[in-house]
């Protein structure tokens, strides 16, 4: 799996260390997400999407507060208000959902972004912008998984578990969008200093 437990552990430790001295509200929120591991930013995005009942792709302050709370990011109201104001650029009382997530993602170099997109395109066999268990069937070989080999899991269970590593714990729909895939790998990327190493890891993981 690309995005190993070791990288996740390093990232969590580093994010918590930096949190203790960080004052910038946006950076603090980013570090709070990264202290939840690679899937932190992707998970926050999904939590906010659930709150966006009318599909407006925007959130008001009340929804923003609820999203942070539901995801378990405990900021005090003053800190949350400062954050919200930072993203509410035109002062209309709402923040643009996509802009918020793009700003929150740790930046990836062009080379890293390209290899992530390459992996997504390979996995998205149907070309509909969403990875599903069916897409994975042609790319990922479940038969080498130790739990399949010892008869403990079926192929379906192996695929499902594999997809769960990208899926959010509280909202498992068995689908991963391009946005979620990029959010996930921007988290992984934050724990890897070298472009060369990140690209090699992606190529090996997805046989690119």
C-alpha positions in Angstrom: 0.0 0.0 0.0 1.4 3.4 -1.0 1.5 5.5 2.2 3.0 3.1 4.7 2.3 2.9 8.4 5.9 4.1 9.1 5.3 7.3 7.1 2.0 7.9 8.9 3.7 7.5 12.2 6.5 9.9 11.3 3.9 12.4 10.0 1.8 12.2 13.2 4.8 12.7 15.5 6.1 15.7 13.4 2.7 17.3 13.1 2.1 17.2 16.8 5.6 18.6 17.5 5.0 21.5 15.1 1.6 22.1 16.6 3.0 23.0 19.9 4.8 26.1 18.5 2.6 27.0 15.5 0.5 30.2 15.7 -0.8 30.6 12.2 -4.5 29.4 12.2 -4.4 27.8 8.7 -1.2 26.0 9.4 -2.6 24.9 12.8 -5.6 23.3 11.1 -3.4 21.6 8.5 -1.2 20.2 11.3 -4.3 19.0 13.3 -5.4 17.1 10.2 -2.0 15.7 9.5 -1.8 14.6 13.2 -4.6 12.2 12.2 -2.4 10.6 9.6 -2.4 10.6 5.8 -6.2 10.5 5.5 -6.8 13.4 7.8 -7.4 16.1 5.2 -9.4 13.8 3.0 -11.5 12.8 6.0 -12.2 16.5 6.9 -13.3 17.1 3.3 -15.7 14.2 3.4 -17.1 15.4 6.7 -17.8 18.8 5.3 -19.4 17.3 2.1 -21.9 15.4 4.3 -22.9 18.7 5.9 -23.4 20.4 2.5 -27.1 19.3 2.2 -28.0 21.6 -0.7 -24.8 20.8 -2.7 -23.9 24.5 -2.8 -20.2 23.6 -2.4 -20.0 26.2 0.4 -20.3 26.3 4.2 -21.5 28.9 6.6 -19.9 29.4 10.0 -22.3 27.1 11.8 -21.7 24.3 9.4 -18.0 24.9 9.5 -18.0 24.6 13.3 -20.1 21.5 13.2 -17.8 19.9 10.6 -14.7 20.6 12.8 -16.5 19.1 15.8 -17.9 16.1 14.0 -14.4 15.3 12.7 -13.0 15.7 16.2 -10.9 18.8 15.7 -11.5 20.7 18.8 -10.8 24.4 18.2 -12.1 27.1 20.4 -14.7 29.4 18.9 -12.2 32.4 18.6 -9.7 30.3 16.7 -12.4 28.8 14.5 -13.8 32.3 13.7 -10.3 33.5 12.8 -9.9 30.6 10.4 -13.4 31.1 8.9 -12.7 34.8 8.3 -9.4 33.9 6.5 -11.3 31.7 4.0 -14.4 34.0 3.7 -12.5 36.2 1.3 -15.5 38.3 0.0 -17.0 38.5 3.6 -20.4 37.0 2.5 -20.6 34.7 5.5 -19.7 31.5 3.6 -16.6 29.8 2.5 -15.9 28.0 -0.8 -15.5 24.3 0.0 -13.0 23.4 -2.8 -10.9 26.5 -2.2 -10.7 25.7 1.5 -9.5 22.1 0.9 -7.0 23.2 -1.8 -5.5 25.8 0.6 -5.4 23.2 3.5 -3.6 20.5 1.5 0.2 20.5 2.0 1.5 21.6 -1.4 2.9 19.0 -3.7 5.5 19.6 -6.4 4.4 19.3 -10.0 6.3 16.0 -10.4 4.5 14.5 -7.4 1.1 15.8 -8.6 1.7 14.2 -12.0 2.5 10.8 -10.6 -0.6 10.9 -8.3 -2.8 11.7 -11.3 -1.1 8.9 -13.3 -2.0 6.4 -10.6 -5.6 7.6 -10.4 -6.1 7.4 -14.1 -4.7 3.8 -14.0 -7.1 2.8 -11.2 -10.1 4.6 -12.7 -10.7 2.0 -15.4 -14.1 3.3 -16.3 -12.9 6.9 -16.6 -15.8 8.3 -14.5 -13.6 10.1 -12.0 -14.3 7.6 -9.2 -12.4 4.5 -8.0 -14.5 1.5 -7.0 -14.0 -2.1 -6.1 -14.7 -3.0 -9.7 -12.0 -0.6 -11.0 -9.5 -2.2 -8.6 -10.2 -5.7 -9.8 -8.2 -5.3 -13.0 -5.3 -3.5 -11.3 -4.8 -4.9 -7.9 -4.2 -8.6 -7.5 -5.9 -9.9 -4.4 -4.5 -13.4 -4.8 -1.1 -12.4 -3.3 -2.7 -11.1 -0.1 -1.7 -13.4 2.8 -5.3 -13.5 4.2 -6.6 -14.6 0.8 -3.9 -17.2 0.5 -4.7 -18.8 3.9 -8.4 -18.8 3.2 -9.3 -16.2 5.8 -10.6 -13.6 3.4 -12.4 -13.7 0.0 -11.1 -11.6 -3.0 -14.0 -9.2 -2.3 -12.9 -8.7 1.3 -9.3 -8.0 0.2 -10.5 -5.4 -2.3 -12.8 -3.8 0.3 -10.0 -3.6 2.9 -7.7 -2.1 0.3 -10.3 0.5 -0.6 -10.9 1.2 3.1 -7.4 2.6 3.4 -8.6 5.6 1.3 -12.2 5.6 2.5 -13.2 7.6 5.6 -13.8 5.6 8.8 -17.2 7.2 9.5 -18.5 7.2 5.9 -17.5 4.1 4.0 -19.2 4.3 0.6 -16.6 2.1 -1.2 -15.8 4.9 -3.6 -12.8 7.3 -3.8 -13.1 10.5 -5.9 -10.1 12.2 -7.6 -10.3 15.0 -5.0 -10.2 12.4 -2.1 -7.3 10.6 -3.8 -5.3 13.8 -4.1 -6.2 14.8 -0.6 -5.0 11.5 0.7 -1.7 11.6 -1.2 -1.0 15.2 -0.2 -1.0 13.9 3.3 1.4 11.0 2.4 3.5 13.5 0.6 3.9 15.7 3.6 5.8 12.9 5.4 8.3 12.4 2.5 11.0 15.0 1.9 12.4 13.6 -1.3 10.5 13.9 -4.6 12.5 11.0 -6.0 11.5 8.7 -3.1 7.8 9.7 -3.3 7.7 9.1 -7.1 9.5 5.8 -6.7 7.1 4.7 -4.0 4.1 5.6 -6.2 5.5 3.8 -9.2 6.2 0.6 -7.2 2.9 0.7 -5.5 0.8 1.1 -8.6 3.2 -0.5 -11.2 3.3 2.7 -13.2 
